[in-house]
Amino acid sequence: MKKIIYLIIFSILIFFILINSYEIMESIRFSFSLCINNLFPSLIPFMLLSNILIKYNFVYDISDILKNLMKIFKVNKNCSFAFIMSILSGSPSNAKYLKDLFDNNLINIKDIQKCLNFCHFTNPIFVIGTIGYTFLNNKKIGLIILISHYLSSMIIGLFNKKDKNIDLNDFKLENNKSNFISILKDSINNTISTLFLILGIITTCIIITCIIDNIITININYKFIFGIIEMTQGLKFLSLSNLSIELKAIISSFLISFGGFCIHAQVFSILDNKKIRYYPYFKSRLIHGILSSILTSFIFRFIYIN
């Protein structure tokens, strides 16, 4: 019975792809352009650097400096590495950093689950440059969104539950004996495979939004709802709408903090085979989006000057 249902669904998808082949091709071009011109240049250096830093035990130095902050968030001090790198590069890189830490026996599954709740950040250059300057034509609004985004994520981290009978500092680093060329080669291979995975998921999600757009006619002012599936596309449609600048800022905050199911899929694909529950992550993203929107509204009304 399941095979029949799957066959029907796939047949419908193929049918829509064939009759809307031009739109589908344009969507694929958009996804490739988005990744190659915007996403990959910001992710590649941080992904390569993070892998090298982990192999050379720089995690210890960072975790030692920020161990008190990690105690507040009730996670292992080594999670501070993923926290800092995620702030700099955004999601889904956070999943990549957590996976690397886990693979090097520096954190455990519970740490990953907790960190996913509050280490969800969007690249600051993307928020201020692309959203603020390009989409909303105002860098100041981009900065407001960024502050709200970071603060709301850290508020979520404060509500992490502390695990009893677990020492938050009990993981030790192992000395690395590999040479630099070997480490660099592994880092490049690791980074490229992750980037191709991200590209594939983004392309799939954008094709889905294209099919939906061809089935259901949605007013341009409300097409930002596609951001629930793929964030960047939703933000692009939002910038083209006739909504007020304040409402655009509030909705933008929700979309980047929720992340869209596309980013959710990227995170859990990177963490494949790890026993991570989706519901706590989804709930945190939903709360993150709401908190971020409220903070943006507050800051916009009391601080923003036209």
Contacts in CASP RR format, 6 or more apart in sequence:
PFRMAT RR
TARGET T0000
AUTHOR 0000-0000-0000
METHOD contacts of the structure
MODEL  1
MKKIIYLIIFSILIFFILINSYEIMESIRFSFSLCINNLFPSLIPFMLLS
NILIKYNFVYDISDILKNLMKIFKVNKNCSFAFIMSILSGSPSNAKYLKD
LFDNNLINIKDIQKCLNFCHFTNPIFVIGTIGYTFLNNKKIGLIILISHY
LSSMIIGLFNKKDKNIDLNDFKLENNKSNFISILKDSINNTISTLFLILG
IITTCIIITCIIDNIITININYKFIFGIIEMTQGLKFLSLSNLSIELKAI
ISSFLISFGGFCIHAQVFSILDNKKIRYYPYFKSRLIHGILSSILTSFIF
RFIYIN
13 211 0 8 1.000
16 211 0 8 1.000
16 214 0 8 1.000
16 215 0 8 1.000
17 24 0 8 1.000
17 207 0 8 1.000
17 211 0 8 1.000
20 210 0 8 1.000
20 211 0 8 1.000
20 214 0 8 1.000
23 210 0 8 1.000
23 213 0 8 1.000
23 214 0 8 1.000
24 207 0 8 1.000
24 210 0 8 1.000
24 211 0 8 1.000
26 210 0 8 1.000
27 203 0 8 1.000
27 206 0 8 1.000
27 207 0 8 1.000
27 209 0 8 1.000
27 210 0 8 1.000
28 203 0 8 1.000
28 206 0 8 1.000
28 207 0 8 1.000
30 206 0 8 1.000
30 233 0 8 1.000
31 199 0 8 1.000
31 200 0 8 1.000
31 202 0 8 1.000
31 203 0 8 1.000
31 206 0 8 1.000
31 207 0 8 1.000
32 199 0 8 1.000
32 203 0 8 1.000
34 202 0 8 1.000
34 232 0 8 1.000
35 195 0 8 1.000
35 198 0 8 1.000
35 199 0 8 1.000
35 202 0 8 1.000
38 126 0 8 1.000
38 130 0 8 1.000
38 232 0 8 1.000
39 198 0 8 1.000
39 202 0 8 1.000
40 195 0 8 1.000
42 89 0 8 1.000
42 123 0 8 1.000
42 125 0 8 1.000
42 126 0 8 1.000
43 89 0 8 1.000
43 93 0 8 1.000
43 191 0 8 1.000
43 195 0 8 1.000
43 198 0 8 1.000
44 191 0 8 1.000
44 195 0 8 1.000
46 85 0 8 1.000
46 88 0 8 1.000
46 89 0 8 1.000
46 93 0 8 1.000
47 89 0 8 1.000
47 93 0 8 1.000
47 96 0 8 1.000
47 187 0 8 1.000
47 190 0 8 1.000
47 191 0 8 1.000
47 194 0 8 1.000
47 195 0 8 1.000
48 184 0 8 1.000
48 187 0 8 1.000
48 188 0 8 1.000
48 191 0 8 1.000
50 81 0 8 1.000
50 85 0 8 1.000
50 93 0 8 1.000
50 96 0 8 1.000
50 97 0 8 1.000
50 100 0 8 1.000
51 100 0 8 1.000
51 183 0 8 1.000
51 186 0 8 1.000
51 187 0 8 1.000
51 190 0 8 1.000
51 191 0 8 1.000
52 183 0 8 1.000
52 184 0 8 1.000
52 187 0 8 1.000
53 59 0 8 1.000
53 81 0 8 1.000
54 81 0 8 1.000
54 100 0 8 1.000
54 101 0 8 1.000
54 104 0 8 1.000
54 106 0 8 1.000
55 104 0 8 1.000
55 176 0 8 1.000
55 178 0 8 1.000
55 183 0 8 1.000
55 186 0 8 1.000
55 187 0 8 1.000
56 176 0 8 1.000
56 183 0 8 1.000
57 173 0 8 1.000
57 175 0 8 1.000
57 176 0 8 1.000
58 81 0 8 1.000
59 78 0 8 1.000
59 81 0 8 1.000
59 101 0 8 1.000
59 106 0 8 1.000
59 173 0 8 1.000
60 173 0 8 1.000
62 80 0 8 1.000
62 81 0 8 1.000
62 84 0 8 1.000
63 70 0 8 1.000
63 77 0 8 1.000
63 78 0 8 1.000
63 79 0 8 1.000
63 80 0 8 1.000
63 81 0 8 1.000
64 77 0 8 1.000
65 80 0 8 1.000
66 77 0 8 1.000
66 80 0 8 1.000
66 83 0 8 1.000
66 84 0 8 1.000
67 77 0 8 1.000
67 80 0 8 1.000
67 169 0 8 1.000
69 80 0 8 1.000
69 83 0 8 1.000
70 76 0 8 1.000
70 77 0 8 1.000
70 79 0 8 1.000
70 80 0 8 1.000
70 83 0 8 1.000
70 168 0 8 1.000
71 77 0 8 1.000
71 168 0 8 1.000
72 158 0 8 1.000
73 79 0 8 1.000
73 83 0 8 1.000
73 114 0 8 1.000
73 118 0 8 1.000
73 157 0 8 1.000
73 158 0 8 1.000
73 160 0 8 1.000
74 114 0 8 1.000
74 160 0 8 1.000
74 161 0 8 1.000
74 162 0 8 1.000
74 163 0 8 1.000
74 168 0 8 1.000
75 107 0 8 1.000
75 111 0 8 1.000
75 114 0 8 1.000
75 115 0 8 1.000
75 160 0 8 1.000
75 168 0 8 1.000
76 106 0 8 1.000
76 107 0 8 1.000
76 108 0 8 1.000
76 111 0 8 1.000
76 168 0 8 1.000
76 169 0 8 1.000
76 170 0 8 1.000
76 171 0 8 1.000
77 168 0 8 1.000
77 169 0 8 1.000
78 101 0 8 1.000
78 106 0 8 1.000
78 107 0 8 1.000
78 111 0 8 1.000
78 171 0 8 1.000
79 98 0 8 1.000
79 101 0 8 1.000
79 107 0 8 1.000
79 111 0 8 1.000
79 114 0 8 1.000
79 115 0 8 1.000
79 119 0 8 1.000
81 97 0 8 1.000
81 101 0 8 1.000
82 94 0 8 1.000
82 97 0 8 1.000
82 98 0 8 1.000
82 101 0 8 1.000
82 115 0 8 1.000
82 119 0 8 1.000
83 115 0 8 1.000
83 119 0 8 1.000
85 93 0 8 1.000
85 94 0 8 1.000
85 97 0 8 1.000
86 93 0 8 1.000
86 94 0 8 1.000
86 97 0 8 1.000
86 119 0 8 1.000
86 120 0 8 1.000
86 121 0 8 1.000
87 121 0 8 1.000
87 124 0 8 1.000
87 150 0 8 1.000
88 124 0 8 1.000
89 123 0 8 1.000
90 121 0 8 1.000
90 122 0 8 1.000
90 123 0 8 1.000
91 120 0 8 1.000
91 121 0 8 1.000
91 122 0 8 1.000
91 259 0 8 1.000
91 263 0 8 1.000
91 266 0 8 1.000
91 267 0 8 1.000
92 198 0 8 1.000
92 263 0 8 1.000
92 266 0 8 1.000
92 267 0 8 1.000
92 270 0 8 1.000
94 115 0 8 1.000
94 116 0 8 1.000
94 119 0 8 1.000
94 120 0 8 1.000
94 121 0 8 1.000
94 267 0 8 1.000
95 116 0 8 1.000
95 266 0 8 1.000
95 267 0 8 1.000
95 268 0 8 1.000
95 270 0 8 1.000
95 271 0 8 1.000
96 194 0 8 1.000
96 270 0 8 1.000
98 107 0 8 1.000
98 111 0 8 1.000
98 112 0 8 1.000
98 115 0 8 1.000
98 116 0 8 1.000
98 119 0 8 1.000
98 271 0 8 1.000
99 112 0 8 1.000
99 270 0 8 1.000
99 271 0 8 1.000
99 274 0 8 1.000
100 190 0 8 1.000
101 107 0 8 1.000
101 111 0 8 1.000
102 108 0 8 1.000
102 109 0 8 1.000
102 111 0 8 1.000
102 112 0 8 1.000
102 274 0 8 1.000
104 174 0 8 1.000
105 171 0 8 1.000
105 174 0 8 1.000
106 171 0 8 1.000
106 173 0 8 1.000
107 115 0 8 1.000
107 171 0 8 1.000
108 171 0 8 1.000
109 274 0 8 1.000
109 275 0 8 1.000
109 276 0 8 1.000
110 163 0 8 1.000
110 166 0 8 1.000
112 271 0 8 1.000
112 274 0 8 1.000
112 276 0 8 1.000
113 276 0 8 1.000
113 277 0 8 1.000
113 280 0 8 1.000
113 281 0 8 1.000
114 157 0 8 1.000
114 160 0 8 1.000
116 267 0 8 1.000
116 276 0 8 1.000
116 280 0 8 1.000
116 281 0 8 1.000
116 284 0 8 1.000
117 156 0 8 1.000
117 157 0 8 1.000
117 160 0 8 1.000
117 280 0 8 1.000
117 281 0 8 1.000
117 284 0 8 1.000
118 153 0 8 1.000
118 154 0 8 1.000
118 156 0 8 1.000
118 157 0 8 1.000
118 160 0 8 1.000
118 284 0 8 1.000
119 153 0 8 1.000
120 153 0 8 1.000
120 257 0 8 1.000
120 259 0 8 1.000
120 284 0 8 1.000
120 285 0 8 1.000
120 288 0 8 1.000
121 149 0 8 1.000
121 150 0 8 1.000
121 153 0 8 1.000
122 149 0 8 1.000
122 256 0 8 1.000
122 257 0 8 1.000
122 259 0 8 1.000
124 146 0 8 1.000
127 142 0 8 1.000
127 145 0 8 1.000
127 146 0 8 1.000
127 149 0 8 1.000
127 256 0 8 1.000
128 139 0 8 1.000
128 142 0 8 1.000
128 143 0 8 1.000
128 146 0 8 1.000
129 139 0 8 1.000
129 142 0 8 1.000
130 235 0 8 1.000
131 142 0 8 1.000
131 145 0 8 1.000
131 235 0 8 1.000
131 252 0 8 1.000
131 256 0 8 1.000
132 138 0 8 1.000
132 139 0 8 1.000
132 141 0 8 1.000
132 142 0 8 1.000
132 145 0 8 1.000
133 139 0 8 1.000
133 142 0 8 1.000
134 239 0 8 1.000
135 235 0 8 1.000
135 236 0 8 1.000
135 238 0 8 1.000
135 239 0 8 1.000
135 252 0 8 1.000
136 142 0 8 1.000
136 239 0 8 1.000
136 245 0 8 1.000
136 248 0 8 1.000
136 249 0 8 1.000
136 252 0 8 1.000
138 245 0 8 1.000
140 304 0 8 1.000
141 245 0 8 1.000
141 249 0 8 1.000
141 300 0 8 1.000
141 304 0 8 1.000
142 249 0 8 1.000
144 249 0 8 1.000
144 296 0 8 1.000
144 299 0 8 1.000
144 300 0 8 1.000
144 303 0 8 1.000
144 304 0 8 1.000
145 249 0 8 1.000
145 252 0 8 1.000
145 253 0 8 1.000
145 256 0 8 1.000
145 292 0 8 1.000
145 296 0 8 1.000
147 295 0 8 1.000
147 299 0 8 1.000
148 253 0 8 1.000
148 292 0 8 1.000
148 293 0 8 1.000
148 295 0 8 1.000
148 296 0 8 1.000
148 299 0 8 1.000
149 253 0 8 1.000
149 256 0 8 1.000
149 257 0 8 1.000
149 292 0 8 1.000
151 295 0 8 1.000
152 257 0 8 1.000
152 288 0 8 1.000
152 289 0 8 1.000
152 291 0 8 1.000
152 292 0 8 1.000
152 295 0 8 1.000
153 257 0 8 1.000
153 288 0 8 1.000
153 292 0 8 1.000
155 291 0 8 1.000
156 284 0 8 1.000
156 287 0 8 1.000
156 288 0 8 1.000
156 291 0 8 1.000
176 183 0 8 1.000
178 186 0 8 1.000
194 270 0 8 1.000
197 266 0 8 1.000
197 269 0 8 1.000
197 270 0 8 1.000
198 266 0 8 1.000
201 262 0 8 1.000
201 265 0 8 1.000
201 266 0 8 1.000
201 269 0 8 1.000
202 230 0 8 1.000
202 262 0 8 1.000
202 266 0 8 1.000
205 229 0 8 1.000
205 230 0 8 1.000
205 261 0 8 1.000
205 262 0 8 1.000
205 265 0 8 1.000
206 230 0 8 1.000
206 233 0 8 1.000
208 229 0 8 1.000
209 226 0 8 1.000
209 229 0 8 1.000
209 230 0 8 1.000
209 233 0 8 1.000
212 226 0 8 1.000
213 223 0 8 1.000
213 226 0 8 1.000
218 225 0 8 1.000
220 237 0 8 1.000
220 240 0 8 1.000
220 241 0 8 1.000
220 242 0 8 1.000
221 241 0 8 1.000
221 242 0 8 1.000
221 243 0 8 1.000
222 241 0 8 1.000
223 234 0 8 1.000
223 237 0 8 1.000
223 238 0 8 1.000
223 240 0 8 1.000
223 241 0 8 1.000
224 234 0 8 1.000
224 235 0 8 1.000
224 237 0 8 1.000
224 238 0 8 1.000
224 241 0 8 1.000
224 251 0 8 1.000
224 255 0 8 1.000
225 234 0 8 1.000
226 233 0 8 1.000
226 234 0 8 1.000
226 237 0 8 1.000
227 233 0 8 1.000
227 234 0 8 1.000
227 235 0 8 1.000
227 237 0 8 1.000
227 255 0 8 1.000
227 260 0 8 1.000
228 255 0 8 1.000
228 258 0 8 1.000
228 260 0 8 1.000
228 261 0 8 1.000
229 260 0 8 1.000
229 261 0 8 1.000
229 262 0 8 1.000
230 260 0 8 1.000
230 261 0 8 1.000
230 262 0 8 1.000
231 255 0 8 1.000
231 256 0 8 1.000
231 258 0 8 1.000
231 259 0 8 1.000
231 260 0 8 1.000
231 262 0 8 1.000
231 263 0 8 1.000
234 255 0 8 1.000
235 252 0 8 1.000
235 255 0 8 1.000
235 256 0 8 1.000
238 248 0 8 1.000
238 251 0 8 1.000
238 252 0 8 1.000
238 255 0 8 1.000
239 248 0 8 1.000
241 248 0 8 1.000
243 251 0 8 1.000
246 297 0 8 1.000
246 300 0 8 1.000
246 301 0 8 1.000
249 296 0 8 1.000
249 300 0 8 1.000
250 293 0 8 1.000
250 296 0 8 1.000
250 297 0 8 1.000
250 300 0 8 1.000
251 293 0 8 1.000
252 296 0 8 1.000
253 289 0 8 1.000
253 292 0 8 1.000
253 293 0 8 1.000
253 295 0 8 1.000
253 296 0 8 1.000
254 289 0 8 1.000
254 290 0 8 1.000
254 292 0 8 1.000
254 293 0 8 1.000
256 292 0 8 1.000
257 285 0 8 1.000
257 288 0 8 1.000
257 289 0 8 1.000
257 291 0 8 1.000
257 292 0 8 1.000
257 293 0 8 1.000
258 285 0 8 1.000
258 286 0 8 1.000
258 288 0 8 1.000
258 289 0 8 1.000
259 285 0 8 1.000
260 285 0 8 1.000
264 278 0 8 1.000
264 281 0 8 1.000
264 282 0 8 1.000
264 285 0 8 1.000
267 281 0 8 1.000
268 276 0 8 1.000
268 278 0 8 1.000
268 281 0 8 1.000
END
